Amino acid sequence: MDVMRVRFFNPETREELALTLPRDTRFSDLTAMLQERGFADRRKAGWRYLYQEHLCGLTHRISDYVPEDAEEIRLDLFGFSQVLV
């Protein structure tokens, strides 16, 4: 299994979390993982992920956004209920 380090940043709490995940993990699977670890608020619906200011598609895989030889990716949590400006 091909894995990479994924660093998450929650701008609301200013906390970071690093996980080692399979490169083929879908973004739609991340929210449950982060909620189980207490990193993403369960009361808030619609968590999405930003990579270099790009809103990641939930059906996409982590590997869709980085080169094959990348060892790490940093993702910012984005509460979809926020207003996009």
Buried (B, 14 or more C-beta within 10 A) or exposed (E): EEBBEBEBBBEEEEEEBEBEBBBEBBBEBBBEBBBEEEBBBEEBEEBBBBBEEEEBBBEBBBBBBBEEEEEEBBBBBBBEEEEEE
